[in-house]
């Protein structure tokens, strides 16, 4: 059945690129791992070039997914559950952007984007360490993108798609006003969804626009020192990995520390939670990897 006013094309395109990014992450992981095991320089270079191409495909796909979600939210396409739950017509553009990472799917996507951007830097800067380090990053992308699939394997759903339709999730068939005289969902059901839920009032603050991207950049960057440590073990260069990993560990500690301080400032400034330690458990938990990073920096 076709429903009036639905814009299904953006969701179909978005879901295609989720699948493409997921498959690309698998292939790039395999390609980088194979390259890291090759001793013949010509073969190694060939595998590296292929792995880079696939990883860049995954990066482009992630950017397109992000853009499509913003397009859906900013145009108030409430036929999509993500727009209905997080966007509303009274939100300013900056908050329509922020509503992307208010949801779980958007948070995973933001994390994926930062991994992708950092991966590009690794490609150009890490030289002989590229293959084993990018193996770890690509594998992490595989698990993050799995969280966006929303596909069923038997009765188990892998992840949650940001392009699920509201009529499939809201049980509109239980509300009489959405039903026609035959008990079916009305073709014009969207006329009865006049607005979305929108951001929580406490989140309508400039910190919601700035703080999560910084915090997630800090989270995403912590994988790089770990990836260098793995590379050191794989290549049996047990001490050499510390030198290229140290700047990344410093970067992670600085960015994640700044993100945590932003969360504390936000808590005191506008959220009225009575202080930082009464704030979101996620914020409190973010202190743990930062402390481990500081300990790691001292040992390095």
Residue frames relative to the residue before (quaternion, step in Angstrom):
aa qw qx qy qz dx dy dz
X 1.0000 0.0000 0.0000 0.0000 0.00 0.00 0.00
X 0.2895 -0.7420 0.5796 0.1724 3.58 -1.00 0.82
X 0.2199 -0.7821 0.5744 0.1001 3.54 -0.94 0.96
X 0.5317 -0.6633 0.4375 0.2930 3.53 -1.05 0.84
X 0.8409 0.2527 -0.1789 0.4439 3.55 -1.07 0.80
X 0.5188 0.6441 -0.4288 0.3634 3.60 1.19 -0.07
X 0.1938 -0.7471 0.6269 0.1067 3.55 -1.14 0.77
X 0.0561 -0.8662 0.4964 -0.0100 3.55 0.21 1.30
X 0.5454 0.6582 -0.3968 0.3344 3.60 1.14 -0.52
X 0.6519 0.5075 -0.3525 0.4396 3.67 0.80 -0.81
X 0.6631 0.5114 -0.3093 0.4506 3.58 0.97 -0.82
X 0.6516 0.5109 -0.3144 0.4643 3.56 1.00 -0.80
X 0.6424 0.5012 -0.3184 0.4846 3.57 1.02 -0.82
X 0.6550 0.5263 -0.3085 0.4459 3.58 0.92 -0.92
X 0.6735 0.4881 -0.3010 0.4664 3.57 0.91 -0.91
X 0.6012 0.5510 -0.3566 0.4558 3.60 1.06 -0.69
X 0.7077 0.4544 -0.2746 0.4662 3.58 0.86 -0.92
X 0.5575 0.5562 -0.3982 0.4704 3.61 1.18 -0.40
X 0.6705 0.4861 -0.2922 0.4782 3.58 0.91 -0.93
X 0.6478 0.5203 -0.3204 0.4550 3.58 0.98 -0.87
X 0.6647 0.4982 -0.3041 0.4663 3.59 0.93 -0.89
X 0.6364 0.5351 -0.3219 0.4528 3.58 1.01 -0.83
X 0.6752 0.4730 -0.2878 0.4873 3.59 0.88 -0.96
X 0.6383 0.5307 -0.3250 0.4531 3.60 0.99 -0.83
X 0.6402 0.5251 -0.3324 0.4515 3.60 1.01 -0.74
X 0.6248 0.5200 -0.3374 0.4748 3.61 1.06 -0.73
X 0.6962 0.4859 -0.2814 0.4473 3.56 0.81 -1.05
X 0.6662 0.4981 -0.3178 0.4550 3.60 0.92 -0.84
X 0.6052 0.5457 -0.3543 0.4587 3.60 1.07 -0.67
X 0.6757 0.4853 -0.2872 0.4748 3.58 0.88 -0.97
X 0.6732 0.5086 -0.3005 0.4449 3.59 0.91 -0.95
X 0.6783 0.4774 -0.3000 0.4712 3.60 0.91 -0.87
X 0.6326 0.5220 -0.3365 0.4628 3.59 1.01 -0.78
X 0.6473 0.5107 -0.3150 0.4700 3.59 0.97 -0.86
X 0.6447 0.5233 -0.3190 0.4568 3.59 0.95 -0.87
X 0.6625 0.5220 -0.3115 0.4377 3.58 0.99 -0.82
X 0.6916 0.4728 -0.2683 0.4756 3.59 1.22 -0.47
X 0.5907 0.6000 -0.3647 0.3975 3.58 1.23 -0.33
X 0.2605 -0.7615 0.5758 0.1440 3.55 -1.08 0.81
X 0.6038 0.5336 -0.3505 0.4774 3.57 1.18 -0.52
X 0.4477 -0.7445 0.4294 0.2469 3.59 -0.56 1.17
X 0.6383 0.5246 -0.3329 0.4545 3.59 1.03 -0.74
X 0.6599 0.4958 -0.2955 0.4811 3.57 0.95 -0.91
X 0.6477 0.5312 -0.3157 0.4458 3.53 0.95 -0.91
X 0.6601 0.5111 -0.3016 0.4605 3.57 0.94 -0.92
X 0.6366 0.5393 -0.3219 0.4476 3.56 1.02 -0.82
X 0.6763 0.4796 -0.2840 0.4816 3.58 0.93 -0.92
X 0.6343 0.5358 -0.3313 0.4481 3.59 1.03 -0.77
X 0.6565 0.5126 -0.3119 0.4572 3.57 0.92 -0.89
X 0.6480 0.5088 -0.3104 0.4742 3.56 1.01 -0.83
X 0.6591 0.5156 -0.3062 0.4539 3.59 0.93 -0.93
X 0.6402 0.5254 -0.3242 0.4571 3.59 0.99 -0.81
X 0.6453 0.5319 -0.3138 0.4497 3.56 0.94 -0.92
X 0.6854 0.4760 -0.2838 0.4724 3.57 0.91 -0.92
X 0.6459 0.5147 -0.3292 0.4577 3.59 0.99 -0.79
X 0.6396 0.5074 -0.3251 0.4773 3.60 1.01 -0.77
X 0.5929 0.5527 -0.3535 0.4669 3.60 1.11 -0.67
X 0.6584 0.5040 -0.2952 0.4747 3.56 1.01 -0.86
X 0.6269 0.5294 -0.3280 0.4681 3.60 1.06 -0.76
X 0.6661 0.4971 -0.3018 0.4670 3.59 0.87 -0.95
X 0.6349 0.5316 -0.3227 0.4584 3.57 1.01 -0.83
X 0.6591 0.5120 -0.3102 0.4552 3.60 0.93 -0.88
X 0.6353 0.5183 -0.3249 0.4714 3.60 1.03 -0.80
X 0.6559 0.5075 -0.3097 0.4651 3.59 0.96 -0.86
X 0.6269 0.5304 -0.3360 0.4613 3.61 0.97 -0.81
X 0.6494 0.5213 -0.3038 0.4628 3.56 0.94 -0.96
X 0.6715 0.5032 -0.2929 0.4583 3.58 0.92 -0.96
X 0.6549 0.5129 -0.3159 0.4564 3.59 0.98 -0.80
X 0.6382 0.5107 -0.3360 0.4680 3.60 0.97 -0.78
X 0.6455 0.5018 -0.3229 0.4769 3.59 0.97 -0.80
X 0.6298 0.5378 -0.3262 0.4557 3.58 1.00 -0.82
X 0.6624 0.5038 -0.2984 0.4673 3.57 0.94 -0.91
X 0.6939 0.4737 -0.2792 0.4649 3.59 0.90 -0.92
X 0.6996 0.4819 -0.2834 0.4450 3.59 0.88 -0.92
X 0.7012 0.4192 -0.2636 0.5129 3.59 1.19 -0.47
X 0.4032 -0.7585 0.4384 0.2645 3.56 1.35 0.18
X 0.2271 0.7564 -0.5669 0.2342 3.54 0.80 1.08
X 0.0992 -0.8605 0.4990 0.0268 3.53 0.27 1.31
X 0.4432 0.6529 -0.4785 0.3851 3.56 1.24 0.20
X 0.6511 0.4420 -0.3042 0.5368 3.57 1.33 -0.28
X 0.5203 -0.6770 0.4324 0.2899 3.54 -0.82 1.05
X 0.6325 0.5518 -0.3419 0.4225 3.58 1.01 -0.79
X 0.6657 0.4828 -0.2969 0.4854 3.58 0.97 -0.86
X 0.6483 0.5267 -0.3222 0.4455 3.59 0.96 -0.84
X 0.7131 0.4714 -0.2636 0.4470 3.60 0.90 -0.89
X 0.8252 0.2995 -0.1087 0.4663 3.58 0.93 -0.86
X 0.7341 0.3776 -0.2310 0.5149 3.61 1.15 -0.48
X 0.0138 0.7637 -0.6447 -0.0301 3.56 -1.32 0.28
X 0.6579 -0.5812 0.3297 0.3472 3.53 -1.19 0.56
X 0.6824 0.4957 -0.3074 0.4406 3.60 1.09 -0.51
X 0.5168 0.6637 -0.4167 0.3447 3.62 1.23 -0.16
X 0.4501 -0.6539 0.5378 0.2840 3.54 -1.11 0.76
X 0.7031 -0.4847 0.3184 0.4116 3.57 -1.28 0.42
X 0.6550 0.5211 -0.3292 0.4371 3.60 0.92 -0.85
X 0.6817 0.4605 -0.2923 0.4876 3.60 1.08 -0.67
X 0.5742 0.5484 -0.3804 0.4741 3.59 1.19 -0.44
X 0.6211 0.5037 -0.3327 0.4999 3.57 1.16 -0.60
X 0.6821 0.5044 -0.2867 0.4450 3.57 0.91 -0.94
X 0.6115 0.5685 -0.3693 0.4081 3.59 1.08 -0.60
X 0.5014 0.6354 -0.4322 0.3976 3.61 1.25 -0.24
X 0.7857 0.3047 -0.1770 0.5085 3.59 0.81 -0.95
X 0.4174 0.6590 -0.5112 0.3608 3.60 1.16 0.35
X 0.7195 0.4356 -0.2437 0.4829 3.59 1.04 -0.78
X 0.6569 -0.5251 0.3747 0.3903 3.56 -1.25 0.44
X 0.6636 0.5148 -0.3135 0.4430 3.57 0.90 -0.93
X 0.6667 0.5009 -0.2952 0.4664 3.57 0.98 -0.86
X 0.6191 0.5398 -0.3417 0.4568 3.57 1.08 -0.68
X 0.6487 0.4958 -0.3134 0.4849 3.58 0.97 -0.84
X 0.6492 0.5193 -0.3181 0.4557 3.57 1.01 -0.82
X 0.6347 0.5216 -0.3267 0.4673 3.60 0.98 -0.80
X 0.6330 0.5217 -0.3146 0.4777 3.56 1.01 -0.86
X 0.6486 0.5222 -0.3031 0.4634 3.58 0.98 -0.90
X 0.6456 0.5307 -0.3155 0.4495 3.57 0.97 -0.86
X 0.6694 0.4897 -0.3051 0.4679 3.56 0.91 -0.89
X 0.6058 0.5375 -0.3535 0.4682 3.61 1.02 -0.73
X 0.6604 0.5274 -0.3022 0.4410 3.56 0.95 -0.95
X 0.6686 0.4939 -0.2962 0.4703 3.57 0.92 -0.93
X 0.6636 0.4927 -0.3051 0.4731 3.59 0.93 -0.89
X 0.6078 0.5711 -0.3431 0.4321 3.57 1.10 -0.72
X 0.6154 0.5433 -0.3449 0.4552 3.58 1.08 -0.71
X 0.6405 0.5135 -0.3220 0.4716 3.59 1.01 -0.79
X 0.6284 0.5343 -0.3297 0.4593 3.58 1.01 -0.83
X 0.6200 0.5693 -0.3382 0.4209 3.59 0.97 -0.88
X 0.7748 0.3810 -0.1821 0.4704 3.56 0.88 -0.99
X 0.7654 0.4135 -0.1936 0.4536 3.59 1.14 -0.54
X 0.7196 0.5142 -0.2701 0.3804 3.60 1.00 -0.71
X 0.2968 -0.8071 0.4758 0.1849 3.62 1.31 -0.11
X 0.8612 -0.0273 0.0122 0.5074 3.62 -0.69 -1.04
X 0.6294 0.5380 -0.3383 0.4472 3.60 1.24 -0.25
X 0.4323 0.7577 -0.4342 0.2248 3.58 1.23 -0.34
X 0.7038 0.5111 -0.2978 0.3933 3.58 0.65 -1.09
X 0.7331 0.4020 -0.2775 0.4732 3.66 0.66 -0.92
X 0.6361 0.5263 -0.3380 0.4518 3.61 1.05 -0.73
X 0.6957 0.4645 -0.2735 0.4748 3.58 0.90 -0.90
X 0.5224 0.6063 -0.4172 0.4306 3.60 1.20 -0.34
X 0.6810 0.4825 -0.2824 0.4730 3.56 0.92 -0.94
X 0.6653 0.5033 -0.3096 0.4562 3.60 0.89 -0.91
X 0.6614 0.5010 -0.3070 0.4662 3.60 0.94 -0.86
X 0.6334 0.5206 -0.3327 0.4659 3.58 1.05 -0.74
X 0.6291 0.5194 -0.3308 0.4744 3.59 1.04 -0.76
X 0.6182 0.5431 -0.3338 0.4599 3.59 1.06 -0.76
X 0.6007 0.5733 -0.3448 0.4377 3.56 1.03 -0.80
X 0.7142 0.4426 -0.2634 0.4740 3.61 0.84 -0.94
X 0.6393 0.5198 -0.3328 0.4587 3.60 1.02 -0.74
X 0.6958 0.4683 -0.2756 0.4697 3.59 0.90 -0.92
X 0.5495 0.5902 -0.3956 0.4395 3.58 1.18 -0.44
X 0.6330 0.5514 -0.3209 0.4385 3.57 1.13 -0.68
X 0.7011 0.4456 -0.2617 0.4913 3.60 1.26 -0.27
X 0.4594 0.7298 -0.4297 0.2679 3.59 1.24 -0.14
X 0.1013 -0.8200 0.5515 0.1149 3.57 0.72 -1.06
X 0.4596 0.6736 -0.4477 0.3669 3.58 1.16 0.60
X 0.3662 -0.7246 0.5438 0.2124 3.54 -1.12 0.69
X 0.0749 -0.7347 0.6727 0.0452 3.53 -1.03 0.92
X 0.7652 -0.1064 -0.0251 0.6345 3.53 -0.13 1.38
X 0.7745 -0.2897 0.2182 0.5183 3.62 -0.58 -1.08
X 0.5838 0.5789 -0.3585 0.4422 3.56 1.31 0.11
X 0.2424 -0.7707 0.5732 0.1369 3.58 -0.84 0.98
X 0.2783 -0.7509 0.5802 0.1487 3.54 -0.85 1.05
X 0.8492 -0.0360 -0.0141 0.5267 3.53 -0.43 1.21
X 0.3625 -0.6979 0.5729 0.2309 3.52 -1.37 -0.15
X 0.3427 -0.7656 0.5103 0.1896 3.58 -0.59 1.15
X 0.4167 -0.6928 0.5223 0.2711 3.62 -0.99 0.73
X 0.6784 0.4895 -0.2835 0.4688 3.59 1.28 -0.09
X 0.3061 0.7402 -0.5272 0.2838 3.58 1.18 0.56
X 0.4268 -0.7135 0.5008 0.2407 3.58 -0.99 0.83
X 0.5798 -0.6074 0.4229 0.3407 3.56 -1.06 0.78
X 0.6637 0.5206 -0.3237 0.4287 3.59 0.92 -0.82
X 0.6567 0.4890 -0.3185 0.4777 3.59 1.21 -0.35
X 0.7535 0.4048 -0.1987 0.4785 3.58 1.18 -0.51
X 0.7144 0.4965 -0.2601 0.4188 3.59 1.04 -0.69
X 0.3429 -0.7511 0.4933 0.2736 3.59 1.28 -0.09
X 0.0628 0.8466 -0.5235 0.0730 3.54 0.87 1.02
X 0.5663 0.6167 -0.3710 0.4017 3.56 1.23 -0.46
X 0.6268 0.5334 -0.3391 0.4557 3.59 1.26 -0.27
X 0.6788 0.4534 -0.2870 0.5012 3.60 1.26 -0.26
X 0.4561 -0.7367 0.4241 0.2634 3.62 -0.44 1.18
X 0.6509 0.5448 -0.3466 0.3992 3.62 0.96 -0.74
X 0.6650 0.4840 -0.3082 0.4780 3.60 1.22 -0.32
X 0.6460 0.5360 -0.3082 0.4477 3.59 1.27 -0.09
X 0.3964 -0.6867 0.5494 0.2634 3.55 -1.18 0.61
X 0.7524 -0.4107 0.2657 0.4412 3.56 -1.30 -0.06
X 0.6801 0.4678 -0.2900 0.4843 3.59 1.25 -0.31
X 0.5650 -0.6265 0.3694 0.3897 3.56 1.29 0.10
X 0.5481 0.5923 -0.4028 0.4319 3.58 1.27 0.30
X 0.6214 -0.5341 0.4109 0.3999 3.55 -1.25 0.43
X 0.4846 -0.6876 0.4619 0.2811 3.56 -0.82 1.03
X 0.5329 -0.6303 0.4627 0.3235 3.56 -1.09 0.73
X 0.7422 0.3619 -0.2087 0.5240 3.59 1.14 -0.59
X 0.1686 0.8378 -0.5070 0.1121 3.59 1.14 0.62
X 0.5983 0.5924 -0.3687 0.3938 3.61 1.10 -0.60
X 0.5636 0.6001 -0.3887 0.4136 3.59 1.18 -0.43
X 0.6947 0.4607 -0.2622 0.4862 3.57 1.23 -0.44
X 0.6247 0.4390 -0.3488 0.5435 3.58 1.32 0.07
X 0.0973 -0.8662 0.4897 0.0190 3.55 0.19 1.29
X 0.8069 0.0077 0.0123 0.5905 3.60 1.14 -0.47
X 0.4663 -0.6646 0.5058 0.2915 3.53 -1.29 0.36
X 0.6801 -0.4778 0.3636 0.4207 3.54 -1.34 0.12
X 0.2462 -0.8101 0.4966 0.1913 3.59 0.98 -0.85
X 0.6905 -0.4592 0.3598 0.4277 3.53 -1.35 0.06
X 0.5661 -0.5400 0.5043 0.3656 3.51 -1.22 0.59
X 0.5819 -0.6208 0.3933 0.3482 3.59 -0.93 0.90
X 0.6535 0.5260 -0.3181 0.4417 3.60 1.00 -0.79
X 0.6789 0.4896 -0.2871 0.4657 3.59 1.20 -0.47
X 0.5596 0.5930 -0.4004 0.4180 3.59 1.24 -0.08
X 0.4100 0.6658 -0.4670 0.4129 3.46 0.53 1.35
X 0.6035 -0.5974 0.3752 0.3718 3.59 -1.02 0.70
X 0.5738 0.5904 -0.3856 0.4166 3.60 1.18 -0.47
X 0.5911 0.5709 -0.3670 0.4359 3.60 1.15 -0.56
X 0.6552 0.4995 -0.3039 0.4784 3.58 1.16 -0.57
X 0.7600 0.4038 -0.1929 0.4714 3.58 0.98 -0.89
X 0.7067 0.5431 -0.2772 0.3588 3.54 0.76 -1.13
X 0.7012 0.4763 -0.3187 0.4241 3.70 0.64 -0.92
X 0.6529 0.4997 -0.3564 0.4438 3.68 0.84 -0.73
X 0.6453 0.5082 -0.3250 0.4686 3.60 1.03 -0.76
X 0.6619 0.5078 -0.3084 0.4570 3.57 0.92 -0.92
X 0.6913 0.4709 -0.2879 0.4663 3.59 0.91 -0.86
X 0.5774 0.5408 -0.3812 0.4783 3.59 1.15 -0.49
X 0.6397 0.5181 -0.3192 0.4695 3.57 1.03 -0.79
X 0.6477 0.5067 -0.3139 0.4746 3.58 0.94 -0.87
X 0.6868 0.5040 -0.2926 0.4343 3.58 0.82 -1.05
X 0.6868 0.5082 -0.2954 0.4276 3.58 0.93 -0.87
X 0.5606 0.6182 -0.4005 0.3783 3.62 1.14 -0.41
X 0.5808 0.5921 -0.3916 0.3984 3.60 1.15 -0.41
X 0.6098 0.6067 -0.3643 0.3569 3.60 1.08 -0.63
X 0.6491 0.4687 -0.3467 0.4886 3.69 0.85 -0.71
X 0.6226 0.5290 -0.3392 0.4663 3.59 1.04 -0.75
X 0.6573 0.5163 -0.3087 0.4539 3.59 0.96 -0.91
X 0.6380 0.5064 -0.3289 0.4778 3.60 1.03 -0.71
X 0.6226 0.5273 -0.3448 0.4641 3.59 1.03 -0.72
X 0.6303 0.5124 -0.3234 0.4853 3.58 1.01 -0.82
X 0.6471 0.5296 -0.3169 0.4477 3.58 0.95 -0.90
X 0.6357 0.5339 -0.3216 0.4555 3.56 1.05 -0.79
X 0.6565 0.4942 -0.3029 0.4827 3.58 1.03 -0.80
X 0.6756 0.5110 -0.3029 0.4367 3.59 0.86 -0.97
X 0.7537 0.3796 -0.2034 0.4965 3.58 0.94 -0.92
X 0.4001 -0.7391 0.4439 0.3109 3.57 1.37 -0.06
X 0.4692 0.5968 -0.4825 0.4369 3.56 1.14 0.74
X 0.1091 -0.8964 0.4263 0.0536 3.50 0.68 1.22
X 0.7582 0.3314 -0.2141 0.5192 3.60 1.14 -0.35
X 0.5923 0.6358 -0.3537 0.3462 3.55 1.17 -0.62
X 0.6076 0.6003 -0.3566 0.3786 3.59 1.10 -0.63
X 0.5494 0.6532 -0.3940 0.3410 3.59 1.16 -0.55
X 0.6502 0.5507 -0.3265 0.4091 3.60 0.91 -0.88
X 0.7346 0.3807 -0.2702 0.4924 3.68 0.72 -0.86
X 0.6473 0.5362 -0.3257 0.4329 3.61 1.15 -0.52
X 0.5732 0.6521 -0.3726 0.3276 3.59 1.08 -0.70
X 0.6656 0.4833 -0.3381 0.4573 3.67 0.81 -0.80
X 0.6518 0.5091 -0.3202 0.4620 3.59 1.04 -0.73
X 0.6246 0.5234 -0.3399 0.4695 3.58 1.06 -0.69
X 0.6358 0.5145 -0.3176 0.4798 3.58 1.05 -0.79
X 0.6396 0.5270 -0.3147 0.4628 3.56 0.97 -0.88
X 0.6645 0.5088 -0.3005 0.4574 3.59 0.89 -0.94
X 0.6671 0.5063 -0.3049 0.4534 3.56 0.90 -0.94
X 0.6652 0.5032 -0.3042 0.4602 3.59 0.97 -0.85
X 0.7050 0.4636 -0.2779 0.4591 3.59 0.79 -1.00
X 0.6783 0.4750 -0.3017 0.4725 3.58 0.86 -0.91
X 0.6264 0.5300 -0.3345 0.4635 3.59 1.03 -0.74
X 0.6464 0.5061 -0.3134 0.4773 3.58 1.00 -0.84
X 0.6459 0.5272 -0.3164 0.4526 3.59 1.00 -0.82
X 0.6469 0.5102 -0.3115 0.4734 3.57 1.01 -0.82
X 0.6562 0.4999 -0.3142 0.4699 3.60 0.97 -0.80
X 0.6020 0.5421 -0.3503 0.4701 3.58 1.11 -0.66
X 0.6446 0.5191 -0.3178 0.4626 3.58 1.00 -0.83
X 0.6497 0.5131 -0.3123 0.4659 3.56 1.02 -0.81
X 0.6441 0.5206 -0.3110 0.4663 3.56 0.98 -0.87
X 0.6355 0.5330 -0.3127 0.4629 3.56 1.00 -0.90
X 0.6582 0.5227 -0.3145 0.4410 3.57 0.90 -0.94
X 0.7100 0.4485 -0.2684 0.4718 3.58 0.90 -0.88
X 0.6975 0.5246 -0.2771 0.4020 3.55 1.00 -0.86
X 0.8774 0.0709 0.0309 0.4735 3.57 0.64 -1.05
X 0.6747 0.5514 -0.3166 0.3748 3.59 1.04 -0.51
X 0.2882 -0.8074 0.4792 0.1885 3.59 1.26 -0.21
X 0.3631 0.7433 -0.4870 0.2799 3.57 1.03 0.79
X 0.5639 -0.6310 0.3772 0.3763 3.56 1.26 0.08
X 0.7788 -0.2977 0.1691 0.5257 3.58 1.16 0.40
X 0.7244 -0.4823 0.2920 0.3968 3.50 -1.33 0.43
X 0.7311 0.4599 -0.2692 0.4260 3.60 0.79 -0.94
X 0.6262 0.4729 -0.3593 0.5052 3.57 1.28 0.08
X 0.4903 0.6748 -0.4049 0.3745 3.55 1.34 0.09
X 0.8103 -0.3099 0.2159 0.4480 3.53 -1.43 0.06
X 0.5196 -0.6481 0.4554 0.3202 3.65 -0.90 0.86
X 0.5777 0.5768 -0.3817 0.4335 3.60 1.12 -0.57
X 0.6426 0.5147 -0.3199 0.4687 3.56 1.01 -0.82
X 0.6621 0.4984 -0.3083 0.4671 3.56 0.92 -0.88
X 0.6622 0.5109 -0.3022 0.4574 3.58 1.00 -0.88
X 0.5941 0.5836 -0.3718 0.4102 3.60 1.12 -0.56
X 0.5614 0.6019 -0.3888 0.4139 3.59 1.21 -0.36
X 0.6008 0.5993 -0.3586 0.3890 3.60 1.09 -0.69
X 0.6998 0.4247 -0.3067 0.4856 3.67 0.72 -0.86
X 0.6062 0.5483 -0.3691 0.4423 3.59 1.09 -0.57
X 0.6497 0.5065 -0.3160 0.4706 3.60 0.97 -0.82
X 0.6339 0.5144 -0.3242 0.4780 3.58 1.05 -0.78
X 0.6210 0.5414 -0.3321 0.4594 3.57 1.05 -0.78
X 0.6633 0.5002 -0.3097 0.4626 3.58 0.90 -0.91
X 0.6346 0.5096 -0.3243 0.4821 3.59 1.01 -0.80
X 0.6494 0.5252 -0.3091 0.4549 3.57 1.00 -0.85
X 0.6330 0.5316 -0.3251 0.4595 3.56 1.01 -0.84
X 0.6586 0.5058 -0.3181 0.4573 3.59 0.93 -0.82
X 0.6785 0.4685 -0.3048 0.4767 3.60 0.94 -0.80
X 0.6363 0.5207 -0.3387 0.4575 3.60 1.05 -0.67
